[in-house]
Amino acid sequence: MSILAWTWIITGTSFAAYIYIAYRSRAKTTGAFYAAEQSVPPILNGMATGADWMSAASFISMAGLISFLGRDGSFYLMGWTGGYVLLAMLFGPYLRKYGKFTIPQFMADRYYSNGIRVVALLCAIFVSFTYVAGQMRGVGVVFSRFMGVSINMGVIIGMALVFFYATLGGMKGITYTQVAQYCVLITAYLIPAIFISMQFTGVPIPQIGMGSTVSAGGAAILGDPSTQGKYLLDVLNGIQRDLGFANYTEGVRPRIDVWFIAMSLMIGTAGLPHILIRFFTVPKIRDARSSAGYALFFIALLYTTAPTVAVFARTNFIKTINNVKYESAPSWFKNWEKTKLVAWKDKNGDGIMQIAKGAWNDPKSKNEVKIDQDIMVLANPEIAKLPNWTVGLVGAGGLAAALSTAAGLLLVISAAVSHDLMKGIIKPNMSEKEELVWARAGAGGAVVIAGLFGIYPPGFVAQVVAFAFGLAAASFFPCILMGIFSKKTNKEGAMAGMITGIVFVAAYIIYFKFVNPAANNKDHWWLGISPEGIGTVGAVLNFIVMYVVSRMTPAPPQHIQDLVGSLRYPGKVKA
């Protein structure tokens, strides 16, 4: 069967399963809508957290980034996994012991102020919309290639599906849907990697294959018998140097920027609202920490495979395209050309595609091939000439990754509107039925806005997501950490710190990405820190402002200090 037929079969089957699961586990109470009635077993919550976490950036874009950045892409792996250690040790058990529904509600109670609740819900909405833009764009990219529709139409189809199961099932429906989505996405990611590892090295475990020597079959694929017995990474380094690039295993980004990006992603992970609310769904306090452990295991299956996918995809891409006549270009290139995510421009009129260092649209560069790095994972099975069903499976996996995270983010936005704004501030006496109506209306409105972000995205998928992490790092992480471990931090300090952090980070990102993009390079960055890493600086500013203002203003009331103490010790929380 054709790729299109396989894609429709696999994607259609998975979509039907998602809809069925969402319908069977639909929410009938606010407890089910916001926290799945706190009844999700830790291992399933860990799997759902993994799906919620491994977004389009993880599935679609991360390996593509590593393919082009080489070693410089390692900060995504370090930051996005290291954050779960912080979650397990610093946040998870304490937030579950608190036992409410949302992060803005925790902030309001801990800092005894509805004002900070408003600031927190605005930050949650801002971060979530920034993050969801990348997910909807990822949905559009997958649909445009594998379903034969435009990217914009793909975004609309994804909106319709998420609208159904997010508004119907709430957290309960989303959780069990995400368990199914994790199974789809991890299968889709591992199977092609195993196939290609066998092709190149004869080793069935991709993580080992990446560091192994090229087999006879791999040398035949590379078209160079002399590569047999050489380490695959050494071969890739040689290919890179021949084209004018730096060694794949060496980085060119300033080391300080790598550190700041990794730290921003790490503390941003621990501050993301759609991840934090997952700790409210387990039955017991100790289950929160074990959920984080399970989640880290499930995430590691994909994250340790991503570098191997990047190496295989980069090697295959160059060998199948470089110095090949356009008329003889492989079918995968012609297929992806229709999406306008790859292109060729014959600069010297010889009819041969040439890859070289430099921008595709720069007349002085010899590079004639443009490729969107977000397609590397999706195109990987086609480039490696794997069976059509594996191509369709990867498409379904990409959709599962993007939709699972989008649903979790939309639930955060919905809860911010219904529970924190309407129920918490505007109409405290609202009935449970009215609150459910507002929750579903908030989710529906969020889906529409998210779709617009998907159609008009402010950057490529992983880059947009990195910005969301910076915003979360600068706003939520310091305030939640101090809220749990510092009795003396007060509402004035928390509000001043949160506003300072998020305004600074947002301004820095907006300036370099939109106001003056020509200056977005290491020569103009403050202290050599890129917009992707500025969240770390924002978090430090948040901590400093919070500490100084808290010491200059009255201490929190005694019952709030008792609340903070009760969060960290056995027994019930003293509300």
C-alpha positions in Angstrom: 0.0 0.0 0.0 1.0 3.6 -0.5 2.3 5.9 2.3 -1.0 7.9 2.2 -3.1 4.7 2.6 -1.0 3.5 5.5 -1.1 6.9 7.2 -4.9 7.1 6.9 -5.2 3.6 8.4 -2.8 4.0 11.3 -3.8 7.6 12.1 -7.5 6.9 11.7 -7.3 3.9 14.0 -5.4 5.9 16.6 -7.8 8.9 16.4 -10.8 6.6 16.8 -9.1 5.1 20.0 -8.5 8.6 21.4 -12.1 9.6 20.8 -13.5 6.4 22.3 -11.3 6.7 25.4 -12.2 10.4 25.9 -15.9 9.5 25.6 -15.7 6.6 28.1 -13.8 8.7 30.6 -15.7 12.0 30.1 -15.8 14.3 33.1 -19.0 14.9 35.0 -17.7 16.8 37.9 -15.2 19.6 38.4 -13.0 17.2 40.3 -12.8 14.9 37.3 -12.4 17.8 34.9 -9.5 19.5 36.7 -7.7 16.6 38.6 -9.2 13.3 37.3 -10.7 12.8 40.7 -7.2 12.2 42.0 -7.5 8.5 41.0 -4.8 8.0 38.4 -2.3 5.2 39.3 1.3 6.4 39.4 2.5 4.3 36.4 -0.3 5.5 34.2 0.2 9.1 35.4 3.9 8.7 34.6 3.0 7.6 31.1 0.5 10.4 30.6 3.0 12.9 31.9 5.5 11.5 29.4 3.0 12.1 26.6 2.1 15.5 27.9 5.7 16.3 28.1 7.0 14.9 24.8 5.5 17.4 22.6 6.0 18.1 18.9 9.3 19.7 19.9 10.5 16.4 21.4 9.1 14.1 18.7 9.4 16.2 15.6 11.9 19.0 16.2 14.5 17.9 18.8 16.3 15.3 16.6 16.1 17.7 13.7 17.8 20.4 15.8 20.5 17.9 16.9 21.0 16.9 13.2 21.9 20.5 12.3 23.5 21.6 15.6 25.5 18.5 16.4 26.8 18.6 19.9 25.3 22.0 20.5 21.9 20.4 20.5 22.7 18.4 23.7 21.4 21.2 25.9 17.9 20.2 24.9 18.5 16.7 26.2 20.1 17.8 29.5 17.6 20.5 30.3 14.4 18.7 29.4 15.3 15.6 31.4 17.0 17.2 34.3 13.9 19.2 35.1 12.1 16.0 36.2 14.7 15.5 39.0 13.7 19.0 40.3 10.0 18.1 40.0 10.4 14.8 41.9 12.5 16.3 44.7 11.2 19.9 45.0 7.6 20.2 43.8 5.7 17.0 43.2 5.0 15.7 46.7 4.3 19.1 48.2 1.9 20.2 45.5 0.0 16.9 45.8 -0.2 17.3 49.6 -1.7 20.8 49.1 -4.4 19.0 47.2 -6.1 21.7 45.1 -6.7 21.9 41.4 -4.4 24.6 39.8 -1.1 26.4 40.3 -2.7 29.9 40.4 -5.0 28.6 43.3 -1.9 27.4 45.2 -0.2 30.8 44.6 -3.3 32.7 45.8 -3.6 30.6 49.0 0.1 30.6 49.7 0.5 34.3 49.1 -2.9 35.2 50.5 -3.8 37.4 47.6 -6.2 37.3 44.7 -4.0 39.8 43.0 -1.2 37.3 42.6 -3.7 34.7 41.5 -4.5 37.0 38.6 -0.8 37.5 37.8 -0.3 33.7 38.0 -3.2 32.9 35.8 -2.1 35.5 33.2 1.4 34.0 33.3 -0.1 30.5 32.9 -2.1 31.6 29.9 0.8 33.4 28.4 3.2 30.5 28.8 0.6 27.9 27.6 -0.3 29.8 24.5 3.4 30.3 23.7 3.9 26.6 24.1 0.8 25.5 22.2 1.8 27.4 19.1 4.6 24.9 18.4 2.2 22.0 19.0 -0.4 23.2 16.5 2.3 24.0 13.9 3.6 20.5 14.4 0.2 19.0 13.7 -0.1 21.1 10.5 3.3 19.9 9.3 2.4 16.2 9.8 -1.0 16.6 8.1 0.4 18.5 5.1 3.0 15.8 4.3 1.1 12.6 5.1 -2.5 13.5 4.6 -2.2 15.5 1.4 -3.7 18.7 2.8 -2.2 22.2 3.5 -0.5 23.0 6.7 -3.3 25.4 7.7 -6.0 22.8 7.0 -4.0 20.3 9.1 -4.0 22.7 12.0 -7.8 23.0 11.7 -8.3 19.2 11.7 -6.0 19.0 14.8 -8.1 21.8 16.5 -11.3 19.9 15.9 -9.9 16.7 17.5 -8.4 18.4 20.5 -11.6 20.4 21.0 -13.6 17.2 21.2 -11.6 15.3 23.8 -10.3 18.3 25.8 -13.8 19.8 26.3 -15.6 16.5 26.8 -13.2 14.6 29.1 -11.2 17.3 30.9 -8.2 16.0 32.9 -9.8 12.6 33.3 -10.3 12.1 29.6 -7.0 13.7 28.6 -5.0 11.5 31.0 -6.2 8.2 29.6 -6.1 9.5 26.1 -2.4 10.5 26.7 -1.6 7.0 27.9 -2.7 5.7 24.5 -0.9 8.6 22.7 2.3 7.7 24.5 2.1 4.1 23.3 1.7 5.3 19.7 4.4 7.9 19.8 7.1 5.8 21.5 6.4 2.9 19.1 6.6 5.3 16.1 9.9 6.7 17.3 11.7 3.5 18.2 10.8 1.2 15.3 12.4 3.3 12.5 15.5 4.0 14.7 15.9 0.2 15.2 15.5 -0.5 11.5 18.1 2.2 10.5 20.6 1.2 13.2 20.5 -2.3 11.8 21.0 -1.0 8.3 24.1 1.1 9.2 25.8 -1.0 11.9 24.0 -4.3 12.3 23.2 -3.3 16.0 19.5 -3.5 16.9 19.8 -1.1 19.8 19.9 2.5 18.4 21.7 4.0 21.4 24.6 1.5 20.9 24.5 1.6 17.1 25.2 5.4 17.1 28.6 4.7 18.6 29.4 1.6 16.7 31.3 0.9 13.5 29.8 0.9 10.0 28.8 -2.6 8.7 29.2 -3.9 5.2 25.5 -3.0 4.5 26.1 0.5 5.9 29.1 1.0 3.7 26.9 0.1 0.7 24.3 2.6 1.8 27.0 5.3 2.1 28.4 4.3 -1.3 31.9 4.1 0.1 33.5 0.6 0.9 36.3 2.3 2.8 33.9 3.4 5.5 33.3 -0.3 6.6 34.8 -0.8 10.1 35.0 3.0 10.8 33.0 4.5 13.6 29.8 6.0 12.3 30.4 9.4 14.1 33.9 9.6 12.5 32.3 9.1 9.1 29.8 11.8 9.7 32.5 14.2 10.9 34.4 13.6 7.7 31.2 14.2 5.6 30.6 17.4 7.5 34.2 18.7 7.0 34.1 17.9 3.3 31.0 20.2 3.0 32.7 23.1 4.9 30.9 22.5 8.2 32.4 22.0 11.6 32.8 18.5 13.1 29.4 17.1 14.0 30.7 16.1 17.5 32.1 19.6 18.2 30.1 22.7 19.2 30.3 26.3 18.0 27.9 27.9 20.4 29.4 29.8 23.4 29.7 27.5 26.4 28.1 30.0 28.7 25.0 30.1 26.4 24.8 26.3 26.4 24.9 26.3 30.2 22.2 29.0 30.4 19.9 27.3 27.9 20.2 24.0 29.7 19.4 25.6 33.0 16.5 27.6 31.6 15.0 24.4 30.1 15.6 22.5 33.4 13.9 25.0 35.8 11.4 25.8 33.0 10.4 22.2 33.1 9.8 22.4 36.8 7.7 25.5 36.3 5.4 24.5 33.4 1.8 24.6 34.6 0.6 21.7 32.4 3.2 19.4 34.0 2.7 20.6 37.5 -1.0 19.9 37.5 -0.3 16.3 36.8 0.8 15.8 40.4 -2.7 16.7 41.5 -4.2 13.6 39.8 -2.6 10.8 41.8 -4.3 9.2 44.9 -1.5 9.6 47.5 1.3 12.0 48.3 4.0 9.5 47.8 2.5 8.7 44.4 3.5 12.1 43.2 7.2 11.4 43.5 6.9 7.9 42.0 5.0 9.4 39.1 7.9 11.7 38.3 10.2 8.6 38.4 8.0 6.7 36.0 7.7 9.7 33.7 11.5 10.1 33.6 11.9 6.5 32.5 9.2 6.8 29.8 10.8 10.0 28.6 14.3 8.6 28.6 13.2 5.9 26.1 12.7 8.6 23.5 15.3 11.1 24.6 18.2 8.6 24.5 17.0 7.6 21.0 16.9 11.2 19.6 20.6 11.6 19.2 20.8 8.4 17.2 17.9 9.4 15.0 19.7 12.7 14.4 23.0 11.0 13.4 21.3 8.5 11.1 19.0 11.2 9.5 21.9 13.6 8.9 24.1 11.0 7.3 21.4 9.7 5.1 20.2 13.1 4.1 23.6 14.3 2.9 24.5 11.0 1.1 21.1 10.8 -0.8 21.0 14.5 -1.9 24.5 15.9 -2.3 25.9 15.9 -5.9 22.8 14.2 -7.2 21.1 15.4 -10.4 17.7 16.9 -9.7 16.0 14.7 -12.2 17.4 11.7 -10.3 16.5 13.1 -6.8 15.0 10.5 -4.5 11.2 10.3 -4.2 11.3 11.6 -0.6 12.7 14.9 -1.7 10.1 15.4 -4.4 7.3 14.4 -1.9 8.5 16.9 0.7 9.1 19.6 -1.9 5.3 19.8 -2.3 5.0 21.0 1.3 7.6 23.8 0.6 9.6 22.6 3.6 12.5 21.5 1.3 13.6 23.2 -1.9 16.4 23.4 -4.5 17.8 26.4 -6.3 20.2 25.7 -9.2 22.7 28.5 -8.6 25.4 27.4 -11.1 23.1 26.0 -13.8 24.5 22.5 -13.7 21.3 20.7 -12.7 23.1 19.1 -9.7 22.0 19.6 -6.1 24.8 20.7 -3.9 24.9 21.1 -0.1 27.4 23.5 1.4 27.9 25.8 4.4 25.8 28.9 4.1 22.2 30.1 3.8 20.2 28.8 0.9 19.0 32.3 -0.1 22.5 33.8 0.1 23.8 34.3 -3.5 27.3 34.1 -2.3 26.8 30.7 -0.7 27.2 27.5 -2.8 24.5 25.8 -0.8 21.6 25.0 -3.2 19.4 23.0 -0.9 16.9 24.3 1.8 15.5 21.9 4.3 13.3 22.7 7.3 14.9 21.0 10.3 11.4 20.1 11.7 11.0 17.5 9.0 14.1 15.4 9.7 12.3 12.9 12.0 9.2 12.7 9.8 11.2 12.2 6.6 13.7 9.9 8.2 12.0 6.6 7.3 11.5 7.7 3.7 15.2 8.8 3.4 16.2 5.4 4.7 13.8 3.6 2.3 12.0 1.9 5.1 8.6 0.2 4.4 5.7 2.5 3.8 3.9 1.4 7.0 6.8 2.8 9.1 6.4 6.2 7.4 2.7 6.2 8.2 3.5 5.1 11.8 5.8 8.1 12.3 3.1 10.4 11.0 0.7 9.0 13.6 3.4 9.3 16.3 4.0 13.0 15.5 0.3 13.7 15.7 0.1 11.9 19.0 3.0 13.9 20.5 1.6 17.2 19.4 -2.0 16.6 20.3 -1.2 15.2 23.8 0.7 18.2 24.8 -1.8 20.6 23.2 -4.6 19.0 25.2 -2.7 19.4 28.5 -1.9 23.1 27.7 -5.5 23.8 26.8 -6.7 22.3 30.1 -4.4 24.8 31.9 -5.9 27.7 30.0 -9.4 26.3 30.6 -8.8 26.0 34.4 -7.3 29.4 34.5 -10.5 30.9 33.0 -13.1 28.9 34.8 -11.6 27.9 38.2 -9.2 30.8 38.9 -10.8 33.7 37.2 -14.6 33.0 37.2 -14.9 30.8 40.3 -12.0 32.2 42.3 -12.4 36.0 41.7 -15.5 37.1 39.7 -18.2 34.8 40.9 -17.2 32.7 43.9 -20.7 31.4 44.5 -20.9 29.8 41.1 -22.4 26.3 41.0 -20.4 23.3 39.9 -22.6 23.0 36.7 -21.9 26.6 35.8 -18.1 26.1 36.4 -18.1 23.1 34.1 -19.8 25.2 31.4 -17.1 27.9 31.8 -14.4 25.3 31.8 -15.5 23.8 28.5 -16.1 27.3 27.0 -12.6 28.3 28.1 -11.1 25.2 26.4 -13.1 25.8 23.2 -11.9 29.4 23.0 -8.3 28.4 23.7 -8.4 25.8 20.9 -9.4 28.5 18.4 -6.7 30.9 19.5 -4.1 28.0 19.6 -5.1 27.2 16.0 -4.4 30.8 14.9 -0.9 30.5 16.6 -0.4 27.3 14.6 -1.3 29.0 11.3 0.9 32.1 12.1 3.7 30.7 14.3 6.3 32.9 15.8 9.2 30.6 15.0 10.1 27.0 14.4 8.6 24.4 16.8 11.4 23.7 19.2 12.5 27.4 19.3 9.0 28.5 20.3 8.9 25.8 23.0 12.2 27.0 24.3 10.8 30.5 24.7 7.9 29.0 26.7 10.3 27.3 29.0 12.2 30.6 29.6 8.9 32.3 30.5 8.0 29.5 32.9 11.5 29.5 34.4 11.4 33.3 35.1 7.8 33.4 36.5 6.6 30.2 38.2 9.7 28.3 39.3 11.1 30.9 41.8 7.7 31.7 43.3 6.6 28.1 43.8 10.0 27.1 45.2 10.0 30.0 47.7 6.4 29.3 48.4 7.2 25.8 49.6 10.5 26.3 51.3 10.4 29.9 52.7 8.0 31.0 55.4 9.1 34.6 55.1 8.4 35.2 51.4 5.3 37.4 51.2 2.7 38.4 48.6 4.5 41.7 47.7 7.8 39.9 47.1 6.2 37.1 45.0 4.2 39.5 42.8 7.1 41.8 42.2 9.5 38.9 41.4 7.1 37.2 39.1 6.3 40.4 37.1 10.0 41.3 36.9 11.0 37.9 35.7 8.4 37.4 33.0 8.6 41.0 31.7 12.4 40.9 31.4 12.4 37.6 29.6 9.5 38.5 27.3 11.1 41.8 26.4 14.5 40.2 25.7 12.9 37.6 23.4 10.6 40.1 21.6 13.5 42.4 21.0 15.8 39.9 19.4 13.2 37.8 17.6 10.8 40.5 16.4 12.0 44.1 16.9 15.7 43.6 15.8 16.2 40.1 14.5 19.4 41.2 12.6 21.1 41.6 16.0 20.2 38.1 17.2 23.7 36.7 17.4 26.4 36.2 20.0 28.0 39.5 19.3 24.9 41.4 20.5 23.5 39.1 23.2 23.8 40.3 26.7 26.8 38.5 28.2 26.6 36.1 25.3 23.3 34.7 26.4 20.8 33.9 23.7 17.0 34.4 23.9 16.6 30.7 24.5 18.8 30.9 27.6 17.6 34.2 29.0 15.0 32.4 31.2 17.8 31.6 33.7 18.6 35.3 34.1 14.9 36.0 34.5 14.7 33.4 37.3 17.7 34.9 39.1 16.1 38.4 38.9 12.9 37.0 40.2 14.6 35.4 43.2 16.5 38.7 44.0 13.5 41.0 43.7 11.3 38.5 45.7 13.9 38.3 48.5 14.5 42.1 48.7 10.9 43.1 48.6 9.9 40.4 51.1 12.4 41.7 53.6 11.3 45.3 53.1 7.6 44.6 53.6 5.6 42.9 56.4 6.0 39.2 56.9 3.2 36.8 56.0 0.5 36.2 58.6 1.2 33.4 61.1 -1.4 31.0 59.6 0.3 31.3 56.2 3.7 30.4 57.8 1.9 27.4 59.5 0.6 26.4 56.0 4.1 26.5 54.6 5.4 24.4 57.4 2.7 21.8 57.2 3.4 21.3 53.5 6.8 19.8 54.3 6.0 17.6 57.2 3.7 14.6 57.8 0.0 15.3 58.6 -2.7 17.3 57.0 -2.2 20.7 55.4 -3.3 23.5 57.8 -5.4 25.6 55.5 
